Amino acid sequence: MNPPHSALDLLSIAPPGWGGVLLAGALATVLISSGAYLVGMLIGLFGALGKLSGFRPLQLLLNAYTTIIRAVPELILIVALYYAGTDGLNRILAWAGLGPIEINGLIAAIAVLGFVQGAYMTEVLRGAILAIPVGQLEAAKAFGMRPALRFRRIVLPGLIPNALPGFANLWMSVIKDSALIAVVGYQELALAARVAASNTKEYMVFFLAAAVLYLVITIVSNMLFAALEAYFRRGQRPVV
C-alpha cells in the first residue's frame, strides 16, 4: 500500500494516518502534566509551610531544594532523577533481598516532573501566603482559632486568589516540560510527532500539528484559569 501523501491523509485518525497517534500523545501529555502538577502542588504546599514555619533546619533544607531545582536545567534533572531514582530504588530492594522492579513509565514521568514542579510551587505558595494581610491572621489568633482552623478559614481562601496567576504559569510550564519526558522513552505528544515524522519523512506536517495541539491545550487552559480567577476574586474590587 502506498503511503498517504496529502496532509489530511497523514493526519487522519484511522491508519495509515497518524492522527490517532498524535491524539493519544496529546492525552498522555495532559495526563502526565496533570499528575505532575498535583504532585508539585502537594510538595509546594508543604514546602511553603515549612519555609514559613520558623524551624531553621527545615528552612535550610527547603532552601537548598528550591535553589538546586530552579538552578539546574529541567532536562538534566529529569534524566538524572529518572535513572538515578530507578537505580537507587532497585539497590534498596536488592539490599532487602528483593528482586529489581521495572518502574512504570507514566508513574516515573509524573514523579520526576512533580518533584521539579514542587520547587516552583513552593515559592508561588510562599509568596501567596505572605500576601495575606497580617491583621487577618492576628484577628484569627485573637478569636482563639487553632492553626488547622486558621489555615482552612483564613490562609487557604486568602492564598488561592494570590496564587492563581502563578499556578497558571506553572501549568503552562509543566505542559512544555512534559515534552522532555521523551528523552527517557515515554511517548507523549512531542515523541509521537517525532515518530510519525520519522516514519513518513513529513516533518513539517507533524511538528506543525503537534504545535497546534499544544496551542489548543494552552487556550483551553487559559480559559479555565481565567474562569477560576474570576470566581475566586468575585468579592474583590477590580484594580484600575
ZAMINU-470149 format. One line per 10 residues: their letters; for each residue x negated, z, y negated of N, C-alpha, C, O. Coordinates in nm, 2 decimals. Each point is the difference from the previous one (the first is absolute). Last residue first. Example, Ala and Ser with C-alpha at 12.3 -4.5 7.8 and 13.67 -1.06 7.14 Angstrom:
REM residues 2
sa) -1.28:0.71:0.22:-0.09:0.00:-0.11:0.08:0.08:-0.11:-0.05:0.01:-0.11  0.02:-0.02:0.68:0.09:0.00:-0.12:-0.09:0.00:-0.12:-0.10:0.07:0.00
***
This chain:
REM residues 240
vvprqgrrfy) 0.78:3.88:-4.92:0.01:-0.12:-0.08:-0.13:-0.01:-0.08:-0.01:-0.10:-0.08  0.23:0.36:0.55:-0.11:0.00:-0.10:0.01:-0.14:-0.07:0.00:-0.10:0.06  0.43:0.37:0.19:-0.10:-0.11:0.01:-0.10:0.01:-0.12:0.03:0.04:-0.11  0.22:0.39:0.34:0.02:-0.10:-0.11:-0.11:-0.10:0.01:-0.12:0.03:0.02  0.32:0.23:0.41:-0.10:0.01:-0.10:0.03:-0.11:-0.11:0.06:-0.10:0.02  0.18:0.18:0.41:0.03:0.10:-0.10:-0.10:0.01:-0.12:0.01:0.09:-0.08  -0.05:-0.41:0.45:0.13:-0.02:-0.06:0.04:0.11:-0.10:0.08:-0.03:-0.09  -0.48:-0.08:0.39:-0.01:0.03:-0.15:0.13:-0.01:-0.07:0.01:-0.02:-0.12  -0.05:-0.06:0.59:-0.07:0.13:-0.02:-0.02:0.03:-0.15:-0.02:0.12:-0.03  0.21:-0.55:0.16:0.09:0.11:0.05:-0.06:0.14:-0.03:0.07:0.09:-0.05
aelaaflmns) -0.31:-0.48:-0.07:0.12:0.01:-0.08:0.09:0.12:0.05:0.05:0.07:-0.08  -0.43:-0.18:0.34:-0.04:0.06:-0.13:0.12:0.02:-0.09:0.01:0.10:-0.07  0.06:-0.33:0.47:-0.03:0.14:0.03:-0.04:0.07:-0.13:0.05:0.11:-0.03  0.02:-0.57:0.01:0.13:0.07:0.02:-0.03:0.15:0.03:0.08:0.08:-0.05  -0.46:-0.35:0.01:0.07:0.00:-0.13:0.14:0.07:0.01:0.03:0.08:-0.08  -0.28:-0.16:0.48:-0.06:0.11:-0.08:0.06:0.01:-0.14:0.02:0.11:-0.05  0.13:-0.47:0.33:0.04:0.13:0.06:-0.06:0.12:-0.08:0.07:0.10:-0.03  -0.18:-0.54:-0.10:0.14:0.02:-0.03:0.04:0.14:0.06:0.08:0.07:-0.07  -0.51:-0.22:0.17:0.01:0.03:-0.15:0.14:0.04:-0.03:0.03:0.09:-0.08  -0.11:-0.25:0.52:-0.06:0.14:-0.03:0.02:0.04:-0.14:0.04:0.12:-0.03
vitivlylva) 0.07:-0.56:0.14:0.10:0.09:0.06:-0.05:0.15:-0.02:0.09:0.08:-0.04  -0.40:-0.41:-0.09:0.12:-0.01:-0.08:0.11:0.10:0.04:0.06:0.07:-0.08  -0.45:-0.12:0.35:-0.03:0.07:-0.12:0.12:0.00:-0.09:0.03:0.10:-0.06  0.00:-0.34:0.46:-0.01:0.14:0.03:-0.02:0.08:-0.13:0.06:0.11:-0.02  -0.08:-0.57:-0.01:0.14:0.04:0.03:0.00:0.15:0.02:0.09:0.07:-0.05  -0.51:-0.27:0.01:0.07:0.00:-0.13:0.14:0.05:0.01:0.05:0.08:-0.08  -0.31:-0.15:0.47:-0.05:0.12:-0.07:0.08:0.01:-0.14:0.03:0.11:-0.04  0.06:-0.50:0.28:0.06:0.12:0.07:-0.05:0.13:-0.07:0.08:0.09:-0.01  -0.27:-0.49:-0.15:0.15:0.01:-0.03:0.06:0.12:0.06:0.08:0.07:-0.06  -0.52:-0.17:0.18:0.00:0.05:-0.14:0.15:0.01:-0.04:0.03:0.10:-0.07
aalffvmyek) -0.11:-0.29:0.49:-0.03:0.14:0.00:0.01:0.06:-0.14:0.05:0.11:-0.02  -0.01:-0.57:0.05:0.12:0.06:0.06:-0.02:0.15:0.01:0.09:0.08:-0.03  -0.45:-0.33:-0.11:0.10:0.00:-0.10:0.13:0.07:0.05:0.06:0.07:-0.08  -0.40:-0.14:0.39:-0.04:0.11:-0.10:0.09:0.00:-0.12:0.02:0.11:-0.05  0.05:-0.44:0.38:0.03:0.13:0.05:-0.04:0.11:-0.09:0.06:0.11:-0.01  -0.13:-0.57:-0.11:0.14:0.02:0.03:0.03:0.15:0.04:0.09:0.06:-0.06  -0.54:-0.22:-0.01:0.07:0.01:-0.13:0.15:0.04:0.03:0.05:0.09:-0.07  -0.34:-0.19:0.44:-0.03:0.13:-0.06:0.09:0.02:-0.13:0.05:0.11:-0.02  -0.05:-0.41:0.46:0.08:-0.01:-0.12:-0.02:0.13:-0.08:0.10:0.08:-0.01  -0.26:-0.18:0.47:-0.09:-0.05:-0.11:0.07:-0.03:-0.13:-0.05:-0.07:-0.08
tnsaavraal) 0.20:0.27:0.52:0.06:-0.12:-0.05:-0.09:-0.07:-0.10:0.02:-0.12:-0.03  -0.14:0.54:0.24:0.06:-0.08:0.11:0.05:-0.14:-0.05:-0.01:-0.10:0.08  -0.15:0.43:-0.39:-0.12:-0.05:0.08:0.05:-0.08:0.12:-0.07:-0.09:0.05  0.39:0.29:-0.34:-0.08:-0.10:-0.07:-0.11:-0.06:0.09:-0.03:-0.12:-0.01  0.30:0.47:0.17:0.08:-0.12:-0.01:-0.08:-0.11:-0.06:0.00:-0.12:0.04  -0.20:0.55:-0.02:0.01:-0.06:0.13:0.08:-0.13:0.00:-0.04:-0.10:0.06  0.01:0.34:-0.46:-0.14:-0.05:0.03:0.01:-0.07:0.14:-0.06:-0.10:0.02  0.44:0.33:-0.18:-0.02:-0.13:-0.07:-0.13:-0.06:0.04:-0.01:-0.12:0.00  0.10:0.54:0.19:0.09:-0.10:0.05:-0.01:-0.14:-0.07:0.00:-0.10:0.06  -0.24:0.48:-0.22:-0.06:-0.06:0.12:0.09:-0.10:0.06:-0.05:-0.10:0.06
aleqygvvai) 0.21:0.31:-0.44:-0.12:-0.07:-0.03:-0.06:-0.06:0.12:-0.04:-0.12:0.00  0.42:0.40:0.05:0.03:-0.13:-0.06:-0.12:-0.08:-0.03:0.00:-0.12:0.03  -0.07:0.45:0.36:0.10:0.02:-0.10:0.01:-0.14:-0.08:-0.04:-0.10:0.06  -0.21:0.31:0.41:0.05:-0.12:-0.07:0.11:0.04:-0.09:0.11:0.04:0.04  -0.58:0.20:0.14:0.14:0.02:0.01:0.07:-0.11:-0.09:-0.04:-0.02:-0.11  -0.45:0.09:0.17:0.07:-0.08:0.10:0.15:0.02:0.01:0.06:-0.06:0.09  -0.42:0.23:-0.40:0.00:0.08:0.13:0.09:-0.07:0.10:0.02:0.06:0.11  -0.05:-0.23:-0.55:-0.14:0.00:0.05:-0.02:0.08:0.13:-0.10:-0.02:0.07  0.52:-0.03:-0.32:-0.03:-0.11:0.09:-0.14:0.01:0.05:-0.03:-0.06:0.11  0.22:0.36:-0.43:0.01:0.04:0.14:-0.03:-0.11:0.10:-0.04:0.02:0.11
lasdkivsmw) 0.07:-0.06:-0.59:-0.13:0.03:0.05:0.00:0.04:0.14:-0.10:0.00:0.07  0.50:-0.09:-0.32:-0.07:-0.12:0.04:-0.14:0.03:0.06:-0.05:-0.08:0.08  0.32:0.42:-0.28:0.03:-0.03:0.14:-0.06:-0.13:0.05:-0.02:-0.01:0.12  -0.01:0.15:-0.58:-0.10:0.05:0.09:0.03:-0.02:0.14:-0.09:0.00:0.09  0.41:-0.13:-0.42:-0.12:-0.08:0.00:-0.11:0.05:0.09:-0.07:-0.08:0.07  0.45:0.34:-0.11:0.05:-0.13:0.05:-0.12:-0.09:0.01:-0.02:-0.07:0.10  -0.04:0.48:-0.30:-0.01:0.01:0.14:0.05:-0.13:0.06:-0.04:-0.03:0.11  0.05:0.07:-0.58:-0.14:0.00:0.05:0.00:0.01:0.15:-0.08:-0.07:0.06  0.49:0.09:-0.28:-0.05:-0.13:-0.01:-0.14:-0.01:0.05:-0.04:-0.10:0.06  0.23:0.52:-0.07:0.07:-0.08:0.10:-0.05:-0.14:-0.01:-0.03:-0.07:0.10
lnafgplanp) -0.13:0.37:-0.42:-0.06:0.02:0.13:0.07:-0.08:0.11:-0.06:-0.04:0.09  0.24:0.03:-0.53:-0.13:-0.07:0.00:-0.07:0.02:0.14:-0.06:-0.10:0.05  0.47:0.32:-0.12:0.02:-0.14:0.00:-0.13:-0.08:0.01:-0.02:-0.09:0.08  0.01:0.56:-0.14:0.05:-0.04:0.14:0.01:-0.15:0.01:-0.04:-0.05:0.10  -0.05:0.23:-0.53:-0.12:0.00:0.09:0.04:-0.04:0.14:-0.08:-0.07:0.07  0.43:0.11:-0.37:-0.08:-0.11:-0.04:-0.13:-0.01:0.09:-0.04:-0.11:0.04  0.33:0.49:0.03:0.05:-0.13:0.05:-0.08:-0.12:-0.04:-0.02:-0.09:0.08  -0.03:0.58:-0.19:-0.09:-0.06:0.10:0.05:-0.14:0.03:-0.08:-0.08:0.06  0.31:0.37:-0.37:-0.13:-0.02:-0.05:-0.09:-0.08:0.10:-0.09:-0.08:-0.04  0.54:0.20:0.16:0.00:-0.10:-0.11:-0.14:-0.03:-0.05:-0.03:-0.11:-0.04
ilgplvirrf) 0.05:0.45:0.38:0.04:-0.13:0.05:0.01:-0.10:-0.12:-0.06:-0.11:0.02  -0.03:0.59:-0.07:-0.12:-0.09:0.02:0.04:-0.14:0.04:-0.07:-0.10:-0.03  0.39:0.46:-0.06:-0.08:-0.04:-0.12:-0.11:-0.10:0.03:-0.03:-0.08:-0.09  0.32:0.27:0.44:0.08:-0.09:-0.09:-0.08:-0.04:-0.12:0.03:-0.11:-0.06  -0.26:0.40:0.36:0.03:-0.13:0.06:0.09:-0.09:-0.09:-0.03:-0.11:-0.02  -0.09:0.56:-0.13:-0.12:-0.09:0.01:0.05:-0.14:0.05:-0.04:-0.10:-0.06  0.38:0.45:0.02:-0.07:-0.04:-0.13:-0.11:-0.11:0.02:0.01:-0.10:-0.07  0.27:0.28:0.44:0.09:-0.01:-0.12:-0.07:-0.05:-0.13:0.07:-0.06:-0.08  -0.31:0.12:0.50:0.12:-0.08:0.03:0.09:-0.02:-0.12:0.05:-0.11:-0.02  -0.44:0.39:-0.01:-0.04:-0.14:0.03:0.12:-0.09:0.02:0.00:-0.11:-0.05
rlaprmgfak) 0.07:0.57:-0.01:-0.05:-0.07:-0.13:-0.04:-0.14:0.03:0.03:-0.09:-0.08  0.09:0.35:0.45:0.12:-0.03:-0.08:-0.04:-0.07:-0.13:0.07:-0.09:-0.05  -0.42:0.25:0.32:0.07:-0.11:0.07:0.12:-0.04:-0.08:0.03:-0.12:-0.01  -0.27:0.50:-0.15:-0.08:-0.13:-0.01:0.08:-0.12:0.06:0.00:-0.11:-0.06  0.31:0.51:-0.11:-0.12:-0.01:0.09:-0.06:-0.13:-0.01:0.06:-0.10:-0.05  0.23:0.34:-0.35:0.00:-0.10:0.11:-0.13:0.01:0.08:-0.10:0.01:-0.06  0.27:0.26:-0.34:-0.02:0.05:0.14:0.00:-0.10:0.11:0.01:0.04:0.12  0.04:-0.07:-0.62:0.12:0.02:0.07:-0.02:0.04:0.14:0.10:0.03:0.08  -0.47:-0.13:-0.35:0.07:0.11:-0.06:0.13:0.03:0.06:0.04:0.12:0.01  -0.29:-0.50:0.13:-0.06:0.13:0.05:0.07:0.12:-0.06:0.02:0.10:0.07
aaelqgvpia) 0.12:-0.52:-0.22:0.04:0.02:0.14:-0.06:0.13:0.06:0.06:0.07:0.07  -0.18:-0.20:-0.50:0.14:0.05:0.00:0.04:0.02:0.14:0.07:0.10:0.03  -0.49:-0.29:-0.09:0.00:0.14:-0.04:0.14:0.06:0.00:0.02:0.11:0.04  -0.07:-0.57:0.05:-0.05:0.08:0.11:-0.01:0.15:-0.04:0.03:0.08:0.09  0.11:-0.38:-0.42:0.10:-0.01:0.11:-0.05:0.09:0.12:0.08:0.07:0.06  -0.37:-0.14:-0.44:0.11:0.10:-0.03:0.10:0.00:0.11:0.06:0.11:0.03  -0.42:-0.42:-0.04:-0.04:0.13:0.06:0.12:0.10:-0.02:0.02:0.09:0.08  0.04:-0.63:-0.02:-0.01:0.10:-0.11:-0.03:0.14:0.06:0.07:0.05:0.09  -0.22:-0.50:0.16:0.12:0.08:0.00:-0.02:0.11:-0.11:-0.10:0.07:0.00  -0.24:-0.37:0.14:0.08:-0.05:-0.11:0.13:0.08:-0.01:0.07:-0.02:-0.10
liagrlvetm) -0.39:0.09:0.45:-0.05:0.05:-0.12:0.08:-0.04:-0.12:0.00:0.06:-0.11  0.11:-0.24:0.53:0.03:0.14:0.00:-0.05:0.06:-0.13:0.07:0.09:-0.06  -0.17:-0.54:0.14:0.15:0.02:-0.02:0.03:0.15:-0.01:0.09:0.03:-0.08  -0.54:-0.15:0.18:0.04:-0.03:-0.14:0.14:0.02:-0.03:0.04:0.05:-0.11  -0.17:0.00:0.56:-0.06:0.11:-0.08:0.03:-0.02:-0.15:0.04:0.09:-0.07  0.08:-0.43:0.37:0.09:0.12:0.01:-0.05:0.11:-0.08:0.07:0.08:-0.06  -0.34:-0.47:0.08:0.13:-0.03:-0.06:0.09:0.12:0.00:0.06:0.03:-0.10  -0.47:0.01:0.33:-0.02:0.00:-0.15:0.13:-0.04:-0.07:0.03:0.06:-0.11  -0.02:-0.07:0.58:-0.04:0.14:-0.04:-0.01:0.00:-0.15:0.06:0.09:-0.07  0.00:-0.50:0.28:0.12:0.07:-0.01:-0.02:0.14:-0.05:0.08:0.06:-0.08
yagqvfglva) -0.45:-0.33:0.19:0.06:-0.04:-0.13:0.13:0.07:-0.02:0.04:0.04:-0.12  -0.26:0.05:0.52:-0.09:0.04:-0.11:0.06:-0.04:-0.14:0.00:0.08:-0.09  0.22:-0.20:0.50:0.01:0.14:-0.03:-0.08:0.04:-0.12:0.04:0.09:-0.07  -0.06:-0.53:0.28:0.10:0.02:-0.10:0.01:0.14:-0.05:0.04:0.03:-0.11  -0.33:-0.13:0.47:-0.05:-0.05:-0.13:0.10:0.02:-0.11:-0.04:0.04:-0.11  0.18:0.08:0.54:-0.11:0.09:-0.04:-0.06:-0.05:-0.13:-0.04:0.09:-0.09  0.36:-0.36:0.29:0.06:0.12:-0.06:-0.10:0.10:-0.05:0.02:0.06:-0.10  -0.16:-0.46:0.33:0.05:-0.03:-0.14:0.06:0.13:-0.06:-0.02:0.02:-0.12  -0.12:0.03:0.56:-0.11:-0.03:-0.08:0.04:-0.03:-0.14:-0.06:0.06:-0.10  0.40:0.01:0.42:-0.08:0.12:-0.02:-0.12:-0.02:-0.09:-0.02:0.08:-0.09
iaailgniei) 0.29:-0.45:0.23:0.08:0.09:-0.09:-0.09:0.12:-0.03:0.00:0.05:-0.12  -0.18:-0.35:0.42:0.01:-0.06:-0.13:0.07:0.09:-0.10:-0.05:0.02:-0.11  0.03:0.11:0.57:-0.13:0.01:-0.07:0.00:-0.06:-0.14:-0.05:0.06:-0.09  0.44:-0.11:0.35:-0.02:0.14:-0.04:-0.13:0.02:-0.07:-0.01:0.08:-0.09  0.10:-0.50:0.26:0.09:0.03:-0.11:-0.02:0.14:-0.04:0.00:0.03:-0.12  -0.25:-0.18:0.50:-0.04:-0.07:-0.13:0.09:0.04:-0.12:-0.05:0.03:-0.10  -0.05:0.29:0.54:0.10:-0.11:-0.04:-0.04:-0.05:-0.14:-0.02:0.08:-0.09  -0.34:0.13:0.43:0.08:0.04:-0.11:0.09:-0.12:-0.04:-0.04:-0.11:-0.01  -0.19:0.27:0.48:0.01:-0.12:-0.09:0.10:0.04:-0.11:0.12:0.02:0.03  -0.44:0.33:0.29:0.14:-0.06:-0.03:-0.02:-0.12:-0.09:-0.09:-0.01:-0.08
pglgawalir) -0.24:0.32:0.46:0.02:-0.06:-0.13:0.14:-0.06:-0.01:0.06:-0.04:0.10  -0.12:0.46:0.23:-0.05:-0.14:-0.02:0.02:-0.05:-0.14:0.08:0.06:-0.07  -0.17:0.47:0.20:0.10:-0.10:0.00:-0.05:-0.14:-0.02:-0.11:-0.02:-0.07  -0.12:0.46:0.04:0.02:-0.04:0.14:0.11:-0.10:0.02:0.04:-0.03:0.11  -0.23:0.24:-0.52:0.11:0.08:0.06:0.02:-0.05:0.14:0.09:0.06:0.07  -0.39:-0.29:-0.33:-0.06:0.13:0.00:0.10:0.10:0.07:-0.04:0.09:0.07  0.18:-0.53:-0.15:-0.10:0.00:0.10:-0.06:0.14:0.02:-0.03:0.04:0.11  0.33:-0.11:-0.46:0.07:-0.01:0.12:-0.10:0.01:0.12:0.03:0.06:0.10  -0.21:-0.09:-0.53:0.07:0.13:0.02:0.07:0.01:0.13:-0.01:0.10:0.07  -0.17:-0.51:-0.20:-0.11:0.09:0.04:0.06:0.14:0.02:-0.05:0.07:0.09
nlgdtgayyl) 0.34:-0.40:-0.24:-0.03:-0.02:0.15:-0.12:0.09:0.04:-0.01:0.04:0.11  0.15:-0.04:-0.57:0.10:0.05:0.09:-0.03:-0.01:0.15:0.02:0.09:0.07  -0.32:-0.28:-0.39:0.00:0.14:0.00:0.11:0.07:0.08:-0.03:0.10:0.07  0.02:-0.57:-0.11:-0.12:0.04:0.07:0.00:0.15:0.01:-0.03:0.06:0.10  0.36:-0.26:-0.37:0.02:-0.02:0.14:-0.11:0.05:0.09:0.03:0.06:0.10  -0.09:-0.03:-0.57:0.11:0.09:0.04:0.03:-0.02:0.15:0.01:0.10:0.07  -0.33:-0.39:-0.27:-0.05:0.14:0.01:0.10:0.09:0.05:-0.02:0.09:0.08  0.16:-0.53:-0.17:-0.09:0.01:0.12:-0.06:0.14:0.02:0.00:0.04:0.11  0.30:-0.10:-0.48:0.07:-0.06:0.12:-0.09:0.02:0.12:0.04:0.05:0.11  -0.20:0.07:-0.54:0.10:0.10:0.05:0.06:-0.05:0.13:0.02:0.07:0.10
avililepva) -0.32:-0.36:-0.32:-0.07:0.12:0.04:0.10:0.10:0.07:-0.03:0.05:0.10  0.20:-0.45:-0.30:-0.08:-0.03:0.12:-0.07:0.13:0.05:0.00:0.02:0.13  0.25:0.02:-0.52:0.09:-0.04:0.11:-0.08:-0.03:0.12:0.03:0.05:0.11  -0.27:0.05:-0.51:0.07:0.11:0.05:0.09:-0.03:0.13:0.00:0.07:0.09  -0.21:-0.42:-0.33:-0.10:0.08:0.07:0.06:0.12:0.07:-0.03:0.04:0.11  0.30:-0.31:-0.39:-0.03:-0.07:0.13:-0.10:0.08:0.08:0.01:0.01:0.12  0.13:0.15:-0.55:0.10:0.02:0.11:-0.05:-0.07:0.13:0.03:0.05:0.10  -0.39:0.13:-0.47:0.09:-0.11:0.02:0.09:0.02:0.12:-0.04:0.05:0.11  -0.16:0.37:-0.37:-0.05:-0.09:0.10:0.11:-0.11:0.01:0.12:0.03:0.01  -0.05:0.33:-0.31:-0.13:-0.06:-0.04:-0.04:-0.11:0.10:-0.06:-0.10:-0.04
riittyanll) 0.45:0.39:0.09:0.02:-0.09:-0.11:-0.12:-0.08:-0.04:0.00:-0.10:-0.07  -0.02:0.42:0.42:0.09:-0.10:0.04:0.02:-0.10:-0.12:0.01:-0.12:0.03  -0.28:0.50:-0.10:-0.06:-0.09:0.09:0.09:-0.12:0.03:-0.04:-0.11:0.00  0.20:0.46:-0.28:-0.11:-0.07:-0.06:-0.06:-0.11:0.09:-0.02:-0.11:-0.04  0.37:0.41:0.19:0.05:-0.10:-0.09:-0.11:-0.09:-0.06:0.01:-0.11:-0.03  -0.14:0.47:0.33:0.08:-0.10:0.06:0.05:-0.11:-0.09:-0.02:-0.12:0.03  -0.21:0.49:-0.21:-0.09:-0.09:0.08:0.08:-0.11:0.07:-0.05:-0.11:0.00  0.29:0.44:-0.22:-0.07:-0.08:-0.10:-0.09:-0.10:0.07:-0.02:-0.11:-0.04  0.24:0.43:0.31:0.09:-0.11:-0.04:-0.06:-0.09:-0.11:0.02:-0.12:-0.01  -0.27:0.50:0.16:0.02:-0.09:0.11:0.09:-0.12:-0.04:-0.03:-0.11:0.03
lqlprfgslk) -0.03:0.46:-0.34:-0.12:-0.08:0.01:0.01:-0.10:0.12:-0.05:-0.11:-0.02  0.41:0.41:-0.05:-0.01:-0.10:-0.11:-0.13:-0.08:0.01:0.01:-0.12:-0.03  0.06:0.47:0.33:0.09:-0.11:0.03:-0.01:-0.11:-0.11:0.01:-0.12:0.03  -0.26:0.52:-0.08:-0.06:-0.09:0.11:0.09:-0.12:0.03:-0.04:-0.11:0.02  0.20:0.42:-0.37:-0.12:-0.08:-0.03:-0.05:-0.08:0.11:-0.03:-0.12:-0.01  0.52:0.28:-0.13:-0.09:0.04:0.11:-0.12:-0.09:-0.01:0.01:-0.12:0.04  0.38:0.06:-0.32:-0.10:0.10:-0.05:-0.09:0.05:0.10:-0.09:0.08:-0.03  0.46:-0.42:0.04:0.02:0.13:0.06:-0.09:0.11:-0.06:0.03:0.12:0.00  0.01:-0.62:-0.07:0.06:0.09:-0.10:0.02:0.14:0.05:0.05:0.08:-0.08  -0.22:-0.43:0.36:-0.09:0.00:-0.12:0.05:0.09:-0.11:-0.08:0.05:-0.08
glagflgilm) 0.34:-0.09:0.48:-0.13:0.06:0.03:-0.09:0.01:-0.13:-0.06:0.10:-0.02  0.47:-0.34:0.01:0.02:0.14:-0.01:-0.12:0.08:0.03:-0.03:0.11:-0.06  0.00:-0.57:0.09:0.02:0.04:-0.14:0.03:0.15:-0.01:-0.05:0.06:-0.09  -0.01:-0.25:0.52:-0.12:-0.01:-0.07:0.02:0.05:-0.15:-0.09:0.07:-0.05  0.46:-0.11:0.34:-0.08:0.12:0.04:-0.13:0.00:-0.08:-0.05:0.11:-0.04  0.31:-0.48:-0.03:0.08:0.12:-0.04:-0.08:0.12:0.03:-0.02:0.09:-0.09  -0.15:-0.51:0.24:-0.01:0.02:-0.15:0.07:0.12:-0.05:-0.05:0.07:-0.09  0.09:-0.20:0.55:-0.14:0.05:-0.03:-0.01:0.03:-0.15:-0.06:0.11:-0.04  0.46:-0.31:0.16:-0.01:0.14:0.06:-0.14:0.06:-0.02:-0.01:0.12:-0.04  0.08:-0.57:-0.09:0.08:0.09:-0.09:-0.01:0.15:0.05:-0.01:0.09:-0.08
gvlyagssil) -0.19:-0.43:0.34:-0.08:0.02:-0.12:0.07:0.10:-0.10:-0.06:0.08:-0.06  0.29:-0.23:0.45:-0.12:0.09:0.04:-0.08:0.04:-0.13:-0.03:0.11:-0.01  0.37:-0.43:-0.05:0.06:0.14:0.03:-0.11:0.10:0.04:0.00:0.11:-0.05  -0.13:-0.56:-0.02:0.05:0.06:-0.13:0.05:0.14:0.02:-0.03:0.09:-0.08  -0.09:-0.36:0.46:-0.12:0.06:-0.08:0.04:0.06:-0.13:-0.06:0.10:-0.03  0.40:-0.31:0.28:-0.05:0.12:0.07:-0.12:0.06:-0.07:-0.01:0.12:-0.01  0.19:-0.51:-0.17:0.10:0.11:-0.01:-0.06:0.12:0.07:0.01:0.11:-0.06  -0.26:-0.51:0.10:0.00:0.05:-0.14:0.09:0.12:-0.02:-0.04:0.10:-0.06  0.04:-0.33:0.48:-0.12:0.07:-0.02:-0.01:0.07:-0.14:-0.04:0.11:-0.01  0.42:-0.38:0.10:0.00:0.12:0.08:-0.13:0.08:-0.02:0.00:0.12:-0.01
vtalagallv) 0.04:-0.54:-0.21:0.09:0.10:-0.06:0.00:0.13:0.08:0.00:0.11:-0.05  -0.25:-0.47:0.22:-0.06:0.05:-0.13:0.09:0.11:-0.06:-0.05:0.10:-0.05  0.21:-0.33:0.43:-0.11:0.09:0.04:-0.06:0.06:-0.13:-0.04:0.12:0.00  0.36:-0.45:-0.06:0.06:0.12:0.04:-0.10:0.10:0.04:0.01:0.12:-0.03  -0.17:-0.54:-0.08:0.05:0.07:-0.12:0.07:0.13:0.04:-0.01:0.10:-0.07  -0.14:-0.38:0.42:-0.11:0.06:-0.08:0.04:0.08:-0.12:-0.05:0.10:-0.03  0.37:-0.35:0.27:-0.04:0.12:0.08:-0.12:0.07:-0.07:0.00:0.12:0.00  0.14:-0.52:-0.19:0.10:0.11:-0.03:-0.03:0.12:0.08:0.02:0.11:-0.05  -0.30:-0.48:0.12:-0.02:0.05:-0.13:0.10:0.11:-0.03:-0.04:0.10:-0.06  0.09:-0.33:0.46:-0.13:0.08:0.01:-0.02:0.06:-0.14:-0.04:0.12:-0.01
ggwgppaisl) 0.39:-0.42:0.05:0.03:0.12:0.07:-0.12:0.10:0.00:0.02:0.12:-0.01  -0.07:-0.56:-0.16:0.08:0.09:-0.09:0.03:0.13:0.06:-0.01:0.10:-0.07  -0.23:-0.52:0.23:-0.06:0.13:0.00:0.07:0.10:-0.09:-0.05:0.11:-0.03  0.18:-0.58:0.35:-0.03:0.05:-0.13:-0.05:0.14:0.01:0.01:0.07:0.10  0.15:-0.37:0.27:-0.14:0.02:-0.03:-0.04:0.05:-0.14:-0.12:0.01:-0.03  0.47:0.24:0.20:-0.12:-0.08:0.03:0.04:-0.15:0.00:0.11:-0.04:0.04  0.18:0.36:-0.35:-0.02:-0.03:0.14:-0.13:-0.08:0.02:-0.03:-0.08:-0.08  0.15:0.19:-0.36:0.00:0.13:0.08:-0.03:-0.03:0.14:-0.08:0.07:0.06  -0.12:-0.38:-0.46:0.13:0.02:0.07:-0.01:0.13:0.09:-0.11:0.03:0.05  -0.24:-0.26:-0.33:0.06:0.13:-0.03:0.13:0.03:0.06:0.06:0.10:-0.03
ldlashppnm) -0.30:-0.52:0.09:-0.10:0.10:0.02:0.06:0.14:-0.02:-0.05:0.10:0.07  0.32:-0.47:-0.17:-0.02:0.01:0.14:-0.10:0.11:0.04:0.02:0.08:0.09  0.05:-0.18:-0.54:0.12:0.06:0.05:-0.01:0.02:0.16:0.04:0.10:0.05  -0.38:-0.32:-0.29:-0.01:0.14:-0.03:0.13:0.07:0.06:-0.01:0.11:0.05  -0.18:-0.56:0.18:0.06:0.04:-0.12:0.00:0.15:-0.02:0.00:0.07:0.10  -0.16:-0.27:0.30:-0.09:-0.04:-0.11:0.06:0.05:-0.13:-0.07:0.03:-0.09  0.07:0.11:0.66:0.07:-0.04:-0.12:-0.09:-0.02:-0.12:-0.10:0.06:-0.01  -0.07:-0.17:0.52:0.03:0.12:-0.09:0.08:-0.04:-0.12:-0.01:-0.12:-0.04  0.05:-0.13:0.52:-0.07:0.00:-0.12:0.02:0.12:-0.09:0.12:0.04:0.00  -0.09:-0.07:0.55:0.08:0.00:-0.12:-0.09:0.00:-0.12:-0.09:0.08:-0.01
***
